[in-house]
Amino acid sequence: MIPYDYYITPEEFAQAAENGISEVTFYNRIRQLGWSKEKAMTTPPRKRTFHNSKWVKIAEKNGICISTYKYRINQLGWEPERAATQPLQDRIAQAHYAHECGRKYPAEIVARARENGICYDTFRHRVSDYGWDMEKAATVPPMDPADAARLSHVNHLWKRSWRGVWR
């Protein structure tokens, strides 16, 4: 941008107003968005038709606020009819849906692990920390405390003998 293009003359404001562009829009296009003066003066502002739409009125009758209606159309890509008529989910259904979408391990495998007496944390550690496949992690029964102590003792003796610390 050329430095003298940064200054906006009153004539340029008037010319933009003739094209249907408010002073604030014209100012923001040049100063904040970095548009050229010519583009800022000639590009018409976007038309907002959400409030005049018949579907907005139907959405409000169905208890759907305008921001939800806009989100469904702009972000989710829904058709206006669906966005205005599909009822809102209750909070419990939303939480359940979010939980299922964020699930890392399939629900049926986690349920199988629970049936085999394996808690979720044990299953998770077996898969992520120890590299077991999910089927093995869900079916191999957990060690009882006596087996864990026996295994720990064997490993401890082996480490001591390997270092040559026997006394």
ABEGO torsion letter per residue (X at the ends): XBAAAABBBAAAAAAAAAAGBBAAAAAAAAAAAGBBAAAAAABBBBBBAAAABAAAAAAAAAGBBAAAAAAAAAAAGBBAAAAAABBBBBAAAAAAAAAAAABABBAAAAAAAAAAGBBAAAAAAAAAAAGBBAAAAAABBBBBAAAAAAAAAAAAAAAAAAAGABX
